[in-house]
Amino acid sequence: MRENRQSDSTFCLTDMESQRNIKIMAGRLKDIIAGLERQARSDAEALNVMQDRLHEIHPHYREYIELVGRLRQTEERAGAILGMLLGAKSPNFDKIVDTYNDLESAGSTSVTPVSDLPLWKVIREMLRQVPEMQVIDIEHMMKELGVQTGRTAIDSAVATHKDIFAVRKRGREKFISLKGV
């Protein structure tokens, strides 16, 4: 019997403890649910504010991305052109140094020697200065820039980059120009 009483008293104590814990948990559950609801409302308000701000600054972000792209292209072109000028047989070395100093003050000091430039880029930069050139003239200008190349290499570079160069034939003469210019 003693065991029976002990188990009854244990059951009674456990039952009372369980009921007390249930009341505490019910109170905590209400607090937790109320807190979650407040947090969800707060998060919804914060999301709305962030979405509004994103819509507000999005055009500036697009402008930033486009400007960074144009900046990189211009820096690459300026470095290539300066490399071409430094390789040229030009009596205007002082002007080239001034140009380099201007680029340096603008934050661009990347100079690509003309010998390291792909042939098509050299041709592209020359054609940005004139509407079109004959292949023989391109070959001659390459020699003036210190680039040893031939007609076959020029034809190959132009043919490989059909998206950049347009070729027009007039009789036996072949003229190269930039597309879209």
C-alpha positions in Angstrom: 0.0 0.0 0.0 2.8 2.3 0.8 3.9 2.1 -2.8 0.4 2.9 -4.0 0.3 6.0 -1.8 3.6 7.0 -2.9 2.6 6.8 -6.5 -0.6 8.6 -5.7 1.3 11.4 -4.1 3.8 11.5 -6.9 1.0 11.6 -9.4 -0.7 14.4 -7.5 2.5 16.4 -7.3 3.3 15.7 -10.9 -0.2 16.6 -12.0 -0.1 19.9 -10.0 3.3 20.7 -11.5 2.0 19.9 -15.0 -1.1 22.1 -14.6 1.1 25.0 -13.3 3.5 24.5 -16.3 0.6 24.5 -18.7 -0.7 27.8 -17.2 2.8 29.3 -17.5 3.2 28.0 -21.0 -0.2 29.3 -22.1 0.9 32.7 -20.9 4.2 32.4 -22.7 2.5 31.2 -25.8 0.2 34.3 -25.8 3.4 36.4 -25.3 5.2 34.6 -28.1 2.3 34.9 -30.5 1.8 38.5 -29.7 5.5 39.2 -30.2 5.5 37.3 -33.5 2.5 39.3 -34.7 4.3 42.6 -33.7 7.5 41.4 -35.4 5.6 40.5 -38.6 3.9 43.9 -38.7 7.2 45.6 -38.1 8.9 43.6 -40.8 6.1 44.4 -43.3 6.5 48.1 -42.6 10.2 47.8 -42.9 9.9 45.9 -46.2 7.6 48.5 -47.6 10.0 51.3 -46.7 12.9 49.4 -48.2 10.9 48.6 -51.4 10.0 52.3 -51.7 13.7 53.3 -51.3 14.8 50.7 -53.8 12.3 52.1 -56.3 13.6 55.6 -55.6 17.3 54.8 -56.0 17.0 52.2 -58.8 17.5 54.8 -61.7 20.7 56.0 -59.9 21.9 52.4 -59.6 21.4 51.8 -63.3 23.2 55.0 -64.1 26.1 54.0 -61.8 26.4 50.6 -63.5 26.3 52.1 -67.0 28.8 54.8 -66.0 31.2 52.2 -64.6 31.0 50.3 -67.9 31.7 53.4 -69.9 34.5 54.4 -67.6 36.2 51.0 -68.1 35.9 51.2 -71.9 37.3 54.7 -71.9 40.2 53.8 -69.7 41.0 50.8 -71.9 40.8 52.9 -75.1 42.9 55.7 -73.6 45.6 53.2 -72.5 45.6 51.6 -76.0 45.8 55.0 -77.7 48.6 56.2 -75.5 50.5 52.9 -76.2 49.9 53.5 -79.9 51.2 57.1 -79.6 54.3 56.0 -77.7 55.1 53.5 -80.4 54.6 56.0 -83.2 57.4 57.7 -85.0 56.1 61.1 -83.9 58.0 64.3 -83.6 55.4 65.5 -81.0 56.7 63.5 -78.0 56.1 66.5 -75.7 52.4 66.4 -76.6 52.3 62.7 -75.9 53.8 63.2 -72.5 51.2 66.0 -71.8 48.5 63.5 -72.8 49.9 60.9 -70.5 49.9 63.5 -67.6 46.3 64.4 -68.4 45.3 60.8 -68.2 47.3 60.3 -65.0 45.6 63.3 -63.4 42.2 61.8 -64.5 43.1 58.6 -62.6 44.1 56.5 -65.5 47.7 55.4 -65.9 47.2 52.1 -67.6 49.3 52.2 -70.8 49.2 49.2 -73.1 52.2 49.0 -75.3 51.2 48.8 -79.0 53.1 45.5 -79.3 50.7 44.0 -76.6 47.5 45.2 -78.3 45.6 42.8 -80.5 45.8 43.9 -84.1 42.0 44.4 -84.4 42.1 46.9 -81.5 44.8 49.0 -83.2 42.8 49.0 -86.4 39.7 49.9 -84.5 41.3 52.9 -82.9 42.7 54.1 -86.2 39.3 53.9 -87.8 37.7 55.9 -85.0 39.8 58.8 -86.3 38.8 58.5 -90.0 35.7 57.2 -91.8 37.4 54.5 -93.7 40.8 53.3 -94.8 42.2 51.0 -97.5 44.0 47.9 -96.3 47.3 49.2 -97.8 46.9 52.4 -95.8 46.3 50.5 -92.6 49.4 48.4 -93.3 51.4 51.6 -93.8 50.0 53.2 -90.6 50.9 50.1 -88.7 54.5 50.4 -89.7 54.4 54.1 -88.6 53.1 52.9 -85.2 55.8 50.4 -84.8 53.7 47.3 -85.5 55.2 44.8 -87.9 52.3 43.2 -89.8 51.1 42.4 -93.3 48.0 42.5 -95.4 47.1 38.9 -94.6 47.1 39.6 -90.8 45.0 42.7 -91.3 42.5 40.9 -93.5 42.3 38.1 -90.9 41.8 40.5 -88.0 39.0 42.3 -89.9 37.4 39.0 -91.0 37.5 37.7 -87.4 35.7 40.8 -86.1 32.9 41.2 -88.6 30.7 42.6 -85.8 33.1 45.6 -85.6 34.4 46.2 -89.1 32.6 46.7 -92.4 34.4 45.9 -95.6 33.5 47.6 -98.9 35.1 46.8 -102.2 35.3 49.3 -105.1 36.9 47.6 -108.0 40.1 46.1 -106.8 40.3 48.5 -103.8 39.2 47.2 -100.4 38.0 49.8 -97.8 37.6 49.1 -94.1 35.3 51.1 -91.8 33.7 50.7 -88.4 30.1 49.4 -88.3 27.5 51.7 -87.0 29.6 54.8 -87.5 
